[in-house]
């Protein structure tokens, strides 16, 4: 099992193996969910997930919520290496 140490300021380093597996990059946001005695987190890749979204005609008829959903799906798809 991977682990890290928490500093006096509440900071920690995410192990490299985890960062690589989840494709975590500088500037990404992490969302935490407390579940009894443990926590899970989800990676939000921020504006990286929108890269290239405005460079083509694809999605021109989509609403903003539809664009956000499509960007999130694309980021998740890319993160999983598919």
N, C-alpha and C positions, 0 to 999 in steps of 0.2 A: 504494500500500500504506500502511496506517495504521501508526503507530509511537508509542512513548512512551519516556521516559527513566527509568532506574532511579536512585533516590537512594542515598546512602551506607548507608542502613538497609535497602536491598533493596526499597523500595516504589516503586510506579509508579501512574499514573493510567490507567484504561481509557478509551480515546477515547470521546467521547460517541456517535459513530455506532455503535460496537460495543455500548455499553450500551443504546442505543435498539433496535438490531436484535435483541438477545437479551433485552430487557426486564429488564435487571439493575437491581435496586433495592437501597438500603441494607439491610444485614443478610443478603443472599443469600450463599451459600457457593459457592466455586469449587473444582472438583476438577481437578487437573492430571495429565496423562499424558505422561511423557517418552518420546519416540520418536526415538532416535538423536540427530540434531542439531536437533530442534525439539520443541515441546510443544504439546499441544492441551488445551483446558480445557472443562469442562462446568459449567453453572450449576445449582445447587441452590437453589431459592427458599425454602428453610426452611419456616417455619410458614405463609407466605403461600399455599402450595399447598393447605393444609388449610382455608382460609377458607370458611366455610359448610358444611363437611363434616358438622358435628354439628347443623345447623339443620333437618334434615328426617329423614324415615324412610328415605331412600335409603341403602342400605348397612348397615342394621341387622343383617343376617344374615351379614355378611362378617367374616372373621377379620382380626386386625391386619395380617398380611402382605398380605392382599388389599386392605385399605384403603390401605396405603402404596403399593402398586402402582397402584391407581386414582388416588391423589393425584398420583403422579409422572406418570402418563399425562395427567391433566388439566392439570398445570402445563406439560408439554411442548406439549400441544395449544394452550394459551393463548399460550405464548411464541411459537409459530409463527404466531399470528394467525389461526387457523382457528376 
